Amino acid sequence: MFRDTLLTLLGRVTTGLGGLALLITLLDILYGVVTRYVVGQAPIWSDELARYCLIASALLIAGNVWVRGEHMRVALLERRLGATARRVLLAYQWLLTLALAVAMTWWSWHYALSVGYFTSQGLGISRTIPMLAMPLGFGLLTLQVLIHGPRPLPQPGADDTASAEGAAS
């Protein structure tokens, strides 16, 4: 119960932050379009900010998307295997996801710190600042994978069909 509450809360926070980054992207692109076609000259930093915000929004919501089972995957084996084999498969998937998330967190942290001497062309800030979205996003994914544990992920398409059939009966 506590685990699900924590995952829901964390999911809301990360989705909110991802949505905020997406809103900044939208406003930035609109600003760039207006200045380009009305004023005649778009700011040099506009495209770069939009790119960084899009990357941040995707990485921030990755953990919530994984926990809710809304990422692209094939769950055919999970549905067809017996109970023991299914548990083994779920543990394997969980460990693989956890290992990849931890590795990407570690690698992206070191990468973000290694580009600190460079400045971005448009924004004129240290490249470390926008690159920190990577270890933050992968770190949040790692945390959500750890909290979720090797339990089955929801299967939105299959679950929706089953609940709709149950409601119709």
C-alpha positions in Angstrom: 0.0 0.0 0.0 2.8 2.5 1.0 4.7 1.5 -2.1 1.8 2.3 -4.4 1.2 5.6 -2.7 4.8 6.5 -3.0 4.9 5.6 -6.7 1.7 7.6 -7.3 3.1 10.6 -5.6 6.5 10.3 -7.3 4.6 9.8 -10.7 2.6 13.0 -10.1 5.7 15.0 -9.3 7.7 13.8 -12.2 4.8 14.2 -14.6 4.2 17.7 -13.4 7.8 18.6 -13.9 7.8 17.0 -17.3 4.7 18.9 -18.2 6.3 22.1 -17.0 9.3 21.4 -19.2 6.9 20.8 -22.1 5.0 24.0 -21.4 8.3 25.9 -21.4 9.1 24.3 -24.8 5.7 25.3 -26.2 6.0 28.9 -25.0 9.6 29.1 -26.3 8.7 27.8 -29.7 5.8 30.2 -29.9 8.1 33.1 -28.9 10.6 32.0 -31.5 8.0 31.9 -34.2 6.5 35.3 -33.3 9.9 36.9 -33.2 11.0 35.3 -36.4 8.0 36.3 -38.5 6.8 39.5 -36.7 10.1 41.1 -35.6 12.1 39.4 -38.4 14.8 37.9 -36.2 14.5 34.9 -33.7 16.7 34.8 -30.7 19.6 32.4 -31.1 18.9 30.6 -27.8 15.3 29.7 -28.6 15.9 26.4 -30.5 18.5 25.3 -28.0 16.2 25.8 -25.0 13.4 23.9 -26.8 15.7 21.0 -27.5 16.9 20.8 -23.9 13.4 21.1 -22.5 12.0 18.3 -24.7 14.8 16.0 -23.6 14.2 16.9 -20.0 10.4 16.3 -20.3 10.9 12.9 -21.8 13.4 11.8 -19.2 11.5 13.2 -16.3 8.3 11.1 -17.1 10.2 7.9 -18.1 9.9 6.3 -14.7 6.2 7.1 -14.4 5.5 5.7 -17.8 7.4 2.5 -17.0 5.6 2.0 -13.6 2.2 2.5 -15.3 3.1 0.0 -18.1 2.5 2.6 -20.8 5.9 2.3 -22.5 6.2 0.2 -25.6 6.8 -3.5 -24.9 5.6 -6.9 -25.8 4.0 -8.8 -22.9 3.0 -11.9 -24.8 5.2 -14.2 -22.7 4.0 -12.8 -19.4 0.5 -13.8 -20.3 1.3 -17.3 -21.6 3.7 -18.6 -19.0 2.9 -20.5 -15.9 3.2 -18.9 -12.5 6.8 -19.9 -11.7 8.2 -19.2 -15.1 6.3 -15.8 -15.1 7.9 -14.9 -11.8 11.3 -15.7 -13.2 10.7 -13.7 -16.3 9.4 -10.7 -14.3 12.5 -10.8 -12.0 14.7 -10.9 -15.1 12.9 -8.0 -16.7 13.1 -6.0 -13.5 16.8 -6.7 -12.9 17.6 -5.8 -16.5 15.7 -2.6 -16.3 17.2 -1.7 -13.0 20.8 -2.5 -14.2 20.2 -0.3 -17.3 18.7 2.5 -15.4 21.6 2.5 -12.8 24.2 2.3 -15.6 22.6 5.2 -17.5 22.4 7.2 -14.3 26.1 6.7 -13.6 27.2 7.3 -17.2 25.1 10.4 -17.7 26.2 11.9 -14.4 29.8 11.5 -15.4 29.0 12.9 -18.9 27.2 15.9 -17.5 30.1 16.7 -15.3 32.7 16.2 -18.0 31.1 18.9 -20.3 31.2 21.6 -17.6 34.1 23.5 -19.3 32.0 24.0 -22.5 29.3 26.6 -22.9 26.2 26.1 -25.0 26.1 28.2 -28.2 22.7 29.8 -27.8 22.1 30.0 -24.1 25.7 30.7 -23.1 25.6 28.6 -20.0 27.7 25.6 -18.9 26.7 22.5 -20.8 26.5 20.7 -17.5 23.3 22.5 -16.5 21.1 21.1 -19.3 22.9 17.8 -19.3 21.9 17.2 -15.7 18.4 16.4 -16.9 19.9 13.0 -18.0 21.1 11.7 -14.7 18.1 13.2 -12.9 15.7 11.5 -15.3 17.5 8.1 -15.2 18.0 8.5 -11.4 14.2 8.9 -11.0 13.6 5.9 -13.3 16.0 3.9 -11.1 14.2 5.0 -7.9 10.8 4.1 -9.4 12.0 0.7 -10.7 13.4 0.0 -7.2 10.2 1.0 -5.4 8.0 -1.0 -7.9 10.0 -4.2 -7.5 9.7 -7.3 -9.6 6.0 -7.2 -9.8 4.0 -7.4 -13.0 3.6 -4.1 -14.8 0.0 -3.0 -15.7 -0.9 -3.8 -19.2 -3.2 -0.9 -20.2 -4.6 -2.4 -23.4 -5.2 -5.8 -21.9 -6.4 -4.5 -18.6 -8.8 -2.1 -20.2 -10.3 -4.9 -22.4 -10.7 -7.2 -19.5 -12.4 -4.6 -17.3 -14.7 -3.6 -20.2 -15.7 -7.2 -20.7 -16.3 -7.6 -17.0 -18.4 -4.5 -16.9 -20.5 -5.7 -19.8 -21.3 -9.0 -18.2 
